Amino acid sequence: MPTNTLRLGLSGSLLLISSMSPAEVLLFDDFDNNSLNTQVWNQGSWHLGRTQLGNQPSFDNDGETSYLSLKLDSYNPNEPGQTLYGSEIYSLDKFDVGTGLEIEARLRASAMPAGLIASLFAYAQDQQGFADEIDIEILTAQPNNTFLATSWNDWGHPDSNYGDGIHHAGSLLSLADYDYQNWQTYSIRWYPERIEWYLNGKLVKQQNNPVPNLALSIRSNFWAANNDWQNAYSADLAATPDFANNQQFHYDIDYIKVSRISDNSTSSPLAPLEISRDIISRWNTGYCENVRIHNPDSRTRDWSIELIINGTLSHAWNAQVSMLEEGLLNAQNSTLAGNATTSFGYCINSPKRAMSNSDLIITRKVTTDWGTGYCEDIQITNPNDAIGIWQISLPITGSLKNHWSSNMSQTDNQIQVSGVNWNEKLNPLASTTVGYCANK
């Protein structure tokens, strides 16, 4: 059954297969000619991750299927021992979304070590260097029943961030009866207002944002990421300086097809999942949270959601929960019946961070004034979702006489205030009150 992935706060996705009017084929290559058609394709030769592209593809058959193989070698003759040697092909033509565009390919990524990325994607940059992209990426560091579906719009814009739902969103999809080591048919249907990902004709994900608006070239590549992408990286995969120790891997492409389509979907969208989150316990270095998911639709669905968290995952229950990147986790499980509710939970190790005036809410109240001096209470509140160790600086009238419930010192007309052992840490939304007296 399809898995619909939802970032908290976004809408749900279509589950049923859409019916379409007959498609106009814009590009089709079954790679049966034992050479790359240079009127259709070019090859990448730049660096990507810890890989130099430019490795020449090969052509082969397995008795039933003729196919192109993108290659990756652990020995790179151009940079021995420094980088791996991977491959990329990309279409010379770019294709706009129009009424809709379908990108389809039959792919196989067999006998792979962890740490490789085999992709089918569409990509372009505008004149400012901002990128639009739609991806299917097989990450061999992940289980064999998983691939990554992502989209990007104006990536590189100053306000773009991973997982922001405006410039980037993506999900690792774990699917039943799927193994990327065998031949599988992958499809991307790109419409002006949404993107759909299909596996073997079955819709597995829909995303309404971000959606590219540039005309995109069609691409496929085979490479290895740096260690800053932990979901894709493996330290066991390394470049070798010696050709005698070379290892070669193959990513096979039976065909790539690009078609113009129209959106004549007869299936209605699923009602968005209803999600609520409650913190059930909290301590100085972390918290546990319960998440309730209700399916308001009458149809059964598989579900997958993404949640923004503060910290790193410790453990979880009643769902498959994993970190996607810093501050973002994915949770999924099998079927949720129509009009049914389920719940799961997890605990987070939450780092403490230093907090100063701008991070806190500070309230000052004079409690006593005798003309030549006064006393004042200072309430410090942590409005953030992280535990904070606080230290503040405040203006003072006169000279500090005494203080309580804090460490406090004066420099010129400023006092520096920090907590003592019992109140130096402030939980989210917690407050503490300290005070002092001064001579005017």
Rosetta blueprint (number, residue, H / E / L):
1 M L
2 P L
3 T E
4 N E
5 T E
6 L E
7 R E
8 L L
9 G L
10 L L
11 S L
12 G L
13 S L
14 L L
15 L L
16 L L
17 I L
18 S L
19 S L
20 M L
21 S L
22 P L
23 A L
24 E E
25 V E
26 L E
27 L E
28 F E
29 D E
30 D L
31 F L
32 D L
33 N L
34 N L
35 S L
36 L L
37 N L
38 T L
39 Q L
40 V L
41 W E
42 N E
43 Q E
44 G L
45 S L
46 W L
47 H E
48 L E
49 G L
50 R L
51 T E
52 Q E
53 L E
54 G L
55 N L
56 Q L
57 P L
58 S E
59 F E
60 D E
61 N E
62 D L
63 G L
64 E L
65 T L
66 S E
67 Y E
68 L E
69 S E
70 L E
71 K E
72 L E
73 D E
74 S L
75 Y L
76 N L
77 P L
78 N L
79 E L
80 P L
81 G L
82 Q L
83 T L
84 L E
85 Y E
86 G E
87 S E
88 E E
89 I E
90 Y E
91 S E
92 L E
93 D E
94 K E
95 F E
96 D L
97 V L
98 G L
99 T L
100 G L
101 L E
102 E E
103 I E
104 E E
105 A E
106 R E
107 L E
108 R E
109 A L
110 S L
111 A L
112 M L
113 P L
114 A L
115 G L
116 L E
117 I E
118 A E
119 S E
120 L E
121 F E
122 A E
123 Y E
124 A E
125 Q E
126 D L
127 Q L
128 Q L
129 G L
130 F L
131 A E
132 D E
133 E E
134 I E
135 D E
136 I E
137 E E
138 I E
139 L E
140 T L
141 A L
142 Q L
143 P L
144 N L
145 N L
146 T E
147 F E
148 L E
149 A E
150 T E
151 S E
152 W E
153 N E
154 D E
155 W E
156 G L
157 H L
158 P L
159 D L
160 S L
161 N L
162 Y L
163 G L
164 D L
165 G L
166 I L
167 H L
168 H E
169 A E
170 G E
171 S E
172 L E
173 L E
174 S E
175 L L
176 A L
177 D L
178 Y L
179 D L
180 Y L
181 Q L
182 N L
183 W L
184 Q E
185 T E
186 Y E
187 S E
188 I E
189 R E
190 W E
191 Y E
192 P L
193 E L
194 R E
195 I E
196 E E
197 W E
198 Y E
199 L E
200 N L
201 G L
202 K E
203 L E
204 V E
205 K E
206 Q E
207 Q E
208 N L
209 N L
210 P L
211 V L
212 P L
213 N L
214 L L
215 A L
216 L E
217 S E
218 I E
219 R E
220 S E
221 N E
222 F E
223 W E
224 A E
225 A L
226 N L
227 N L
228 D L
229 W L
230 Q L
231 N L
232 A L
233 Y L
234 S L
235 A L
236 D L
237 L L
238 A L
239 A L
240 T L
241 P L
242 D L
243 F H
244 A H
245 N H
246 N L
247 Q L
248 Q E
249 F E
250 H E
251 Y E
252 D E
253 I E
254 D E
255 Y E
256 I E
257 K E
258 V E
259 S E
260 R E
261 I L
262 S L
263 D L
264 N L
265 S L
266 T L
267 S L
268 S L
269 P L
270 L L
271 A L
272 P L
273 L L
274 E E
275 I E
276 S E
277 R E
278 D E
279 I E
280 I E
281 S E
282 R E
283 W E
284 N L
285 T L
286 G E
287 Y E
288 C E
289 E E
290 N E
291 V E
292 R E
293 I E
294 H E
295 N L
296 P L
297 D L
298 S L
299 R L
300 T L
301 R E
302 D E
303 W E
304 S E
305 I E
306 E E
307 L E
308 I E
309 I L
310 N L
311 G L
312 T E
313 L E
314 S E
315 H E
316 A E
317 W E
318 N L
319 A L
320 Q E
321 V E
322 S E
323 M E
324 L E
325 E E
326 E L
327 G L
328 L E
329 L E
330 N E
331 A E
332 Q E
333 N E
334 S E
335 T E
336 L E
337 A L
338 G L
339 N L
340 A L
341 T E
342 T E
343 S E
344 F E
345 G E
346 Y E
347 C E
348 I E
349 N E
350 S L
351 P L
352 K L
353 R E
354 A E
355 M E
356 S L
357 N H
358 S H
359 D H
360 L L
361 I E
362 I E
363 T E
364 R E
365 K E
366 V E
367 T E
368 T E
369 D E
370 W L
371 G L
372 T L
373 G E
374 Y E
375 C E
376 E E
377 D E
378 I E
379 Q E
380 I E
381 T E
382 N L
383 P L
384 N L
385 D L
386 A L
387 I L
388 G E
389 I E
390 W E
391 Q E
392 I E
393 S E
394 L E
395 P E
396 I L
397 T L
398 G L
399 S E
400 L E
401 K E
402 N E
403 H E
404 W E
405 S L
406 S L
407 N E
408 M E
409 S E
410 Q E
411 T E
412 D L
413 N L
414 Q E
415 I E
416 Q E
417 V E
418 S E
419 G L
420 V L
421 N L
422 W L
423 N L
424 E L
425 K E
426 L E
427 N L
428 P L
429 L L
430 A L
431 S E
432 T E
433 T E
434 V E
435 G E
436 Y E
437 C E
438 A E
439 N E
440 K L
